[in-house]
Amino acid sequence: MSRVADRTLGGVRVRVHYPAAAASALPVVVFSHGLGGSKMGYGYLGRTWAAHGYVSIHPSHRENVPFGAVDAEQPTLATLRAMKEAIDDPANWEARPRDLAAVIDALPELQLPALEGKLDAARLAIAGHSYGAYTALLCAGARVRLGAWSRDFRERRARAFIALSPPGNGSRGLDDFSWASIEAPVLCVSGSRDGGFQGQPPEWREESFRAMRPPDKTLVVVEGAEHFTFSGGRPRRAADPAHLRDIEAATLWFLDRHLMNADRPMPALPGSRVEQK
């Protein structure tokens, strides 16, 4: 069982999914949503992680505010167009890691009686989907380059990183140079129908995994899953429950391994291809 509450941390609006009963220190996952999303999305992951002993914190990135998509489930096309123009500006690439850093800074200020004194900020993971996966990979240590300019957005307080529908080379300053600096454990999850929005094939989303150095790098490709599977589906068309089960199982295994020191093999994922290095 899990509970949910809405709060503000470090000036950022967040939704917090947490265990209904907690007797000890709880590890934390901070989740970065996709373009046009908000703290309201990805509830299936927040509920699942919380039911298994994690506090899952979902910020609404502040890029949404100027365009009117404050905590909206389905922003308008005009809103999405305005946000895309903003996030294609290199000056804005650091805004999301800055949001996550502000939330992590403010964890001791989280006002929830059920969690008082129970957050274990030393056991922290960062996860995200799509543009949120880009954010998670920047926090993991991926470097972006534009001409001679490069930046390191590494969030050293996080132990592990999950990238759902991660971008490949050519997206917002990412290239072959970007991945070698990632040393932390990373789980990449994509789908066999999860192509890029500029016509890239689904294999494009595997490029980050293939370029990262071992150890503790894992790739899961969910057979038949497409981009919006990872956000729970499209309007009036829910994601296949079997796909969501594989995503939940893979992410729980990864979180348990790196935040709870659980030494067990990856569970059987009947509808997915798994690679590890």
ZIFENFEN-V11138 format. One record per backbone hydrogen bond with DSSP energy under -1.0 kcal/mol. CO is the residue of the C=O (numbers start at 1). NH is the residue of the N-H. Records with the same first field share a line. If there is no record, write none. Layout:
CO: NH, NH
//
This chain:
1: 20
3: 18
5: 16
7: 14
9: 12
12: 9
13: 60
14: 7
15: 58
16: 5
17: 56
18: 3
26: 120
27: 55
28: 125
29: 57
30: 127
32: 129
34: 37
38: 41
42: 46
43: 47
44: 48
45: 49
46: 50
47: 51
49: 54
50: 53
55: 29
56: 17
57: 31
58: 15
61: 64
64: 67, 69
65: 68
76: 80
77: 81
78: 82
79: 83
80: 84
81: 85
82: 86
83: 87
84: 88
86: 89
89: 92
90: 93
92: 95
94: 98
95: 99
96: 100
97: 101
98: 102
99: 103
100: 104
101: 105
102: 106
104: 107
106: 109
107: 110
110: 112
112: 115
113: 116
115: 118
118: 26
120: 123
123: 28
124: 159
125: 30
126: 162
127: 32
128: 164
129: 132
130: 134
131: 135
132: 136
133: 137
134: 138
135: 139
136: 140
137: 142
139: 155
144: 151
146: 149
149: 146
151: 144
155: 158
160: 126
161: 187
162: 128
163: 189
164: 130
168: 171
171: 174
173: 145
174: 170
175: 178
178: 143
179: 182
185: 161
186: 218
187: 163
188: 220
189: 165
190: 222
191: 194
193: 195
196: 199
200: 196
201: 204
202: 205
203: 206
204: 207
206: 210
207: 211
208: 212
216: 186
217: 277
218: 188
219: 275
220: 190
221: 273
222: 192, 225
225: 193
226: 229
228: 233
229: 232
232: 239
234: 237
237: 234
240: 244
241: 245
242: 246
243: 247
244: 248
245: 249
246: 250
247: 251
248: 252
249: 253
250: 254
251: 255
252: 256
253: 257
254: 258
255: 259
256: 260, 262
262: 264
269: 272
271: 223
273: 221
275: 219
//
